[in-house]
Amino acid sequence: MTKQSRQEMTEKTPSIYPVKTKLQITIIFFIVIGFYLFSMFWTQREMVGGFGNALGNMYVVIEKFFPPNLEVIPKVWGEMAQTIQMAIIATTLAAILTVPLALLSAQNITTFKPLYLITRTFLNILRTIPDLVLAVIFVGLFGVGLLPGILALFIFSLGILAKLISETIESVDMNPLEAMRASGGNVFQVIYFGLVPQVLPQFTSFVLYVFEINIRASVVLGLVGAGGIGLVLDQQLGFYNYPNAMAIIILIFIVVIVIEFISNKLREALI
């Protein structure tokens, strides 16, 4: 093939993206960069002393956290266990209630349109409320303790799980389900024998994933009085016991890493 023919083929090869699309992407890119630069300038303008002073203060504060007081770790194991219990209870309850809600919010299963729309709207409302806001509301209703944290994590988990599982249900192969319906199977038989085997691995994976999220979220919820290790951490920070707080942070980090490792191994074995 000559150089001229190769050049002609190159000229005839169409571009992956049209010129108009490239121009739009370029404009959007520079707008985003400009927005970030403006935000950085405005943030520094509002800060006393600018970023330089903030970095200096950060170094002074971080220095107070070291060395951590590891002797406090045995004293907070109970609160760490409460945090894990909060996540387990909330995830379990959410996983149970997710099953009917996911079925009702799956368009290929729930053919009655009003019921489908009502369930979808309800789940969308649940997902719009942050878990921290839920925790503040329940702490105001029930007081400081584990119950507000469990309720907040339960509602938070329910919105995520039902959304993920319903989308998984909508993407399944409908041929086995239609064959069972044609052969006289009732609704429960179609769901149990046709739908569950297709969805179960993803369902288990999503439940483990939400459990990991709840472990981390339960620590944050403790900062607003929802119990667990987060409440103790907030108290230590409030009393300026920075070495104790650093030891608690290290404990939380180790526990989260171990739980995520076990969860990943379980997901690998199931999928």
Secondary structure by P-SEA (a helix, b strand, c coil): ccaaaaaaaaaaccccccaaaaaaaaaaaaaaaaaaaaaaaaaaaaccccaaaaaaaaaaaaaaaccccccccccaaaaaaaaaaaaaaaaaaaaaaaaaaaaaaccccccaaaaaaaaaaaaaaaaaccaaaaaaaaaaaccccaaaaaaaaaaaaaaaaaaaaaaaaaaccaaaaaaaaaacccaaaaaacccccccaaaaaaaaaaaaaaaaaaaaaaaaaccccaaaaaaaaaaacaaaaaaaaaaaaaaaaaaaaaaaaaaaaaac
